[in-house]
Amino acid sequence: MWKYFEQRYIQPSGALHFSLLQNLHNTQQQQDMSIEEYYGAFTRITGQLCSMVLKSSVGCKSCVAKEEYEHRTLVFQFVMGLKQDFENIHTQLLSRTTPPTLTEALASLIAEETRSSSFPCYHFNTFSTQCSGFSSAAKCF
């Protein structure tokens, strides 16, 4: 029965695979896009891509290693699509001794986005000397 459903509904398509990879390559966080919105766009594409991959056998060490590699690659692709404002956290995430999971990267990025929006005169790693509404950046803190 399951074999029938698999053959009926899971149709491997080179064109679809190519299109999804192309969309993933072009997916970037736009200036007006929050981390959550970018993550949603990213996971819609990667979810479709992952559904096209056959599941590995239980106990297959090579399969587990390959899945871990593919997951790290997805994290790198996600981080590469971030806007320049997140370059500092981008560097921190990629320089860790153990690569972050996508969930860990997302949590760090949301925290940074929240922190940066809480201090409008503080732009990630640089102090702004021209803050609208304030006579100096020191008054923002």
Beta strands, then each sheet from edge to edge (+ up, - down):
strand 1: 122-123
strand 2: 126-127
sheet 1: 1+ 2-
end
